[in-house]
Amino acid sequence: MPAIKISAEDLLAGANASFDLVIPTEVLRPNLAGNNNGNSSSLEAISIEIKPINLGAFQLISKAAKDDPGLIPLLMIKEACVEPELSFQQIQAMHLGLVEFLIEHIRLISGLSKKKSPQN
């Protein structure tokens, strides 16, 4: 059976998508999640809007972080976060668990494979 041919627009459609990402309370505020004393009203999860990182943006991020690879996750979040729009300084102030959570989901929607750990 012959393969169906698609248009360039079909190939690029996913790059323009955006996604609502729910950030669980235990990720957003890990110190409060275990100490809610039954009061879950102040611990509601929130959502943000993120978009995939395209090849051009990823190349710019890689070039900008050439001398400091630690900038890559921060620049990825800056590029992918649609709403709210965050400054670089705000992203630097995030706790590591939130950064890790966001990067995992940005990589997923961008079609990047899971980052390999040094043990792999």
ABEGO torsion letter per residue (X at the ends): XBBBBBBAAAAAAAAABBBBBBBBAAAABAAAAAAAGGBAAAABBBBBBBBBBBAAAAAAAAAAAAABAAAAAAAAAAAABAOBBBBAAAAAABBAAAAAAAAAAAAAAAGBBBBBBAAX
